[in-house]
Amino acid sequence: MAKGESDARSVNSSTSINFENYSQLLDAFKETHEEANRLTLLNNHLKDMNNWLENRVKALEEELNNSKNDFENLEMIYKNFSCKM
């Protein structure tokens, strides 16, 4: 009878250890999964922001080129006006 009780305790102990390991692994997986989801959202947000900033830079470069052209045109007009006087 003692051997049967010992076997039962061994099985219960083994089951308890396996359940604890499983619980620890499950908790670690859940934490990792939550962190991965958080990082995915952050990454998507940063990609959107990067695209917006790239478009903004292009628009500002175009505006700068237009302003340079306007300045050159005004400079020519001024020189032509100054020469006539």
C-alpha positions in Angstrom: 0.0 0.0 0.0 2.9 2.3 0.7 4.2 1.9 -2.8 0.8 2.8 -4.3 0.7 5.9 -2.2 4.2 6.8 -3.1 3.4 6.4 -6.8 0.2 8.6 -6.4 2.3 11.3 -4.7 4.9 11.1 -7.4 2.2 11.5 -10.2 0.6 14.4 -8.3 3.9 16.0 -7.8 4.8 15.6 -11.4 1.4 16.9 -12.6 1.8 19.9 -10.2 5.3 20.7 -11.6 4.1 20.3 -15.2 1.1 22.6 -14.5 3.3 25.2 -12.9 5.7 25.1 -15.9 2.8 25.3 -18.2 1.3 28.3 -16.3 4.7 30.1 -16.3 5.1 29.5 -20.0 1.6 30.6 -20.8 2.1 33.8 -18.7 5.3 34.5 -20.5 3.7 33.9 -23.9 0.8 36.2 -23.0 3.2 38.9 -22.0 5.3 38.5 -25.1 2.1 38.5 -27.3 0.9 41.7 -25.6 4.2 43.4 -26.1 4.3 42.3 -29.8 0.9 43.7 -30.3 1.9 47.0 -28.7 5.1 47.2 -30.8 3.1 46.5 -33.9 0.7 49.4 -33.2 3.7 51.6 -32.4 5.5 50.6 -35.6 2.4 51.3 -37.7 2.0 54.7 -36.1 5.7 55.5 -36.7 5.4 54.3 -40.3 2.4 56.6 -40.9 4.3 59.5 -39.3 7.4 58.8 -41.4 5.3 58.8 -44.6 3.6 62.1 -43.5 7.0 63.7 -42.8 8.5 62.5 -46.1 5.5 64.1 -48.0 5.9 67.2 -45.9 9.6 67.4 -46.8 8.8 67.0 -50.5 6.2 69.8 -50.3 8.7 72.1 -48.5 11.4 71.4 -51.0 9.0 72.3 -53.8 8.0 75.4 -52.0 11.7 76.3 -51.5 12.4 75.8 -55.2 9.3 78.0 -56.1 10.5 80.7 -53.7 14.0 80.6 -55.3 12.5 81.0 -58.7 10.4 83.9 -57.5 13.4 85.5 -55.9 15.5 85.1 -59.1 12.6 86.6 -61.2 12.3 89.5 -58.8 16.0 90.0 -58.8 16.0 90.2 -62.7 13.2 92.6 -62.6 15.0 94.8 -60.1 18.2 94.7 -62.2 16.4 95.6 -65.4 14.6 98.4 -63.6 17.8 99.7 -62.1 19.6 99.7 -65.5 16.8 101.8 -67.1 17.1 104.5 -64.5 
